[in-house]
Amino acid sequence: MRKLAWFAGSYAGAVFLAVYLLPEGVLLPVGALCAAGALAGLCLKGDRRLRVLLLGFGLGAGLLWTGVYTTLFHTPARLLSGTECAITAQVTDWPEAGSRWAEVRFQQGEGGWLKALLWMEALPEDLRPGDEVKVTVSFELADHMSGEKSDYYHSRGITLRAYAKSEAEVTHPDRVPVRYWPVYVSHALRESAKACFPDSVGPLVVALTTGDTSGLDGDFYSALRRTGTAHVVAVSGLHVSFLAGLITVLLGRRRRLSAAVGIVLMFFFAAAAGNTPSVLRAAFMQSMLLLAPLLDREDDRATSLCTILMLLLIQNPYAAASISLQLSFAAVAGIYLFTGPLCRRWQSILPRKPKGFWLRLGCMAFRFVTASLAVTLGAIAFTTPLTAYYFDTVTLISPLANLLTLWAVSDLFLGGLVVAVIGLLLPGLAALLGLVVSLAGYYLLWMVPALAAFPFAAVPAGSVYIRAWLCLVYALLLVYLILRREKKGLLLPFGLSAASLCWALLLHVGTYTSGQMTVSVLDVGQGLSTAVYAQGASALIDCGGSGMDDAGDVAADYFQSLGLTGIDVVVLTHYHEDHANGMARLLGRMDIGLLVLPDVEAENPLRQDILRLAEEKGVETLLLTERTDLTLGDGSLTVYPPLGGGETNEEGLSVLCTAGEFDALITGDMDQVIEGRLIKYGDLPDIEVLVAGHHGSKYSTSEKLLLAVRPELAVISVGYNTYGHPAPETLERLAAAGCEIYRTDWLGTVTFTAQ
């Protein structure tokens, strides 16, 4: 019986329950109750007795330690929240370039150490790990992100945000504390990689070797996410296995030396990569694999996984909320469960002793391809539901993308690591070697965006048809797990999965394309981006917002999920970030037929950037000064010129979308005065859909406008903000006008289709 697996698994399960479900106040009493209840196992006999004891004590230990950890770290943080005091803190990591935040640790009174994010108006340029900072700060809890409750910082051990209220006094230590050596090594490797590789490849090498993605081009990182290959720049098991393989090759058959050196280097590498839960999991796992044969122990993967998870959660129970930890363990569980059986089944058709050079070469290639595909399928088996839940995306091209790129990732990671180390001593030689290693980087920089550009490379998990397809696939997977000992063929479940996917995509696309016109107000946080589709033609009005994802990505994902690679017309109502900050990403991902802009504010930097990018992409641009009618499939767009002057909001465009008897009006950020002019000069019809002006501001969506156009439905595009949007006055006016009100902050993307 796997005794350790029973205890570690129940411990981990208890921690997840404590973090996600149970109130903090019940953790200690419920934990004590579970531990006491475990004693009931003494009344049983044999394995049942031991299982009950291990299960009960594991649950009790998990709940009790989470409660104690909360008391030690979260309770003091709550007491400090809202207060102002002087602290002496120690910087724990290199601040990002251009950032105002530094990660620090400090000791409060006689208590333990607390971790915080320290904000300063201007961080000292020479601030580095180990420095001592004396400053007066005000505290607030680090339990929110973008106005929503979040355990993101808690999963990293950070409990507070500290805002500097005085000039900081910084002291550099005479000697760097040993605990920060890996951070300095990581920094040295980053700088060496930047110097040894071309500017286009260097940031990718840095991301692969240290996990620092801050230098990656936004378009490329977006392509990584869309193709399901973003894990290659989140240092984890993939990188640790590459490193372990390199060490084994270099040290040959000296197993004890390989194990000793490998374990030390892997944990040092994990520390240099930030000791994230995913990389620590990988380091522990590889260490167990290296030690198992030396200790004459069997590689029990279930026990290893449960034990490693328990060790990580002992260090910080709130690491259970880490998405990277969940994805890492889900990937490994899938690989352990499915990769081996799939490889054996696929490779069983090969001859045992192939004769002839070409046959042997073909067999080797087949083994490589099937092994890579089996690993990819195993990894995504359990990570797909998590990515669908957290990122609202199902990446369909992931198996192909991983098959075509992982070999290059391996070459670039190992080669980049070696070159970066050589660059610390012999920069000239390293630069020459970097040119050779860069070939793999150039391949990735070309291949990943090319794959990401495919229609349906990724589809929204929110679609009811995609969800139904996922349910069918996992039902078939469950059947496979139950019947796999009976050697049932895989052709039928694979065929059913593929056929049902085709139907799901057809039905998903039909939902948005079957009517006369579809208007979707996209969820971009505090901003606006409205997608329009009418009988084969597409348009986008505005592309900006404050959401976690770039507004350009949100818009491009929407259209690509419909099988489109371009947008016929893009209209920007005005030059504000929350309406246009996604244009750079959109122009990088989609072909734009016509870009319509208001011909105002010629010196506006955002306008100049957009025009420059449009010219580089060869996009036709219309600087609009008068009313313009554009054909859109069987419908039309009427774009009204700026009707005010003096402020950007008053100089914006407004758009009327029309198809048959259906009309939708988008007014940008115009206020009540400009709305009055639009009513006077715009010849507006009664409309079905109104996209409320200025995110529901009390100064927009006037009673006069509502009486003039009589909308049946109103959408407010809004996210977390400090402006009070949507204003109660606006909501009251919409309700009094008889509008059904929809909000993107509550409902996500809101879609209307005119049949």
Secondary structure as UniProt FT lines:
FT   HELIX           3..20
FT   HELIX           24..26
FT   HELIX           27..38
FT   HELIX           39..43
FT   HELIX           46..69
FT   HELIX           70..74
FT   HELIX           75..80
FT   TURN            81..82
FT   STRAND          84..91
FT   TURN            97..98
FT   STRAND          101..107
FT   TURN            109..110
FT   STRAND          113..119
FT   TURN            125..126
FT   TURN            129..130
FT   STRAND          132..141
FT   STRAND          144..145
FT   TURN            146..147
FT   STRAND          148..149
FT   TURN            152..153
FT   HELIX           154..156
FT   STRAND          158..164
FT   STRAND          169..171
FT   HELIX           178..180
FT   HELIX           181..196
FT   TURN            199..201
FT   HELIX           202..210
FT   TURN            214..215
FT   HELIX           218..226
FT   TURN            227..228
FT   HELIX           230..233
FT   HELIX           237..251
FT   TURN            252..253
FT   HELIX           255..272
FT   TURN            273..274
FT   HELIX           277..294
FT   TURN            295..296
FT   HELIX           301..315
FT   HELIX           317..321
FT   HELIX           323..334
FT   HELIX           335..339
FT   HELIX           340..347
FT   TURN            348..349
FT   HELIX           357..391
FT   STRAND          393..395
FT   HELIX           398..425
FT   HELIX           427..452
FT   TURN            455..456
FT   STRAND          458..460
FT   TURN            461..462
FT   HELIX           464..483
FT   HELIX           484..486
FT   HELIX           491..513
FT   STRAND          517..521
FT   STRAND          528..534
FT   TURN            535..536
FT   STRAND          537..544
FT   HELIX           551..560
FT   TURN            561..563
FT   STRAND          566..571
FT   HELIX           577..580
FT   TURN            581..582
FT   HELIX           583..589
FT   STRAND          591..598
FT   TURN            602..603
FT   HELIX           605..617
FT   STRAND          620..624
FT   STRAND          628..632
FT   TURN            633..634
FT   STRAND          635..640
FT   HELIX           648..651
FT   STRAND          654..659
FT   TURN            660..661
FT   STRAND          662..666
FT   TURN            668..669
FT   HELIX           672..682
FT   STRAND          689..691
FT   HELIX           693..696
FT   TURN            698..699
FT   HELIX           703..709
FT   STRAND          713..716
FT   HELIX           728..736
FT   TURN            737..738
FT   STRAND          740..743
FT   HELIX           744..747
FT   STRAND          750..754
//
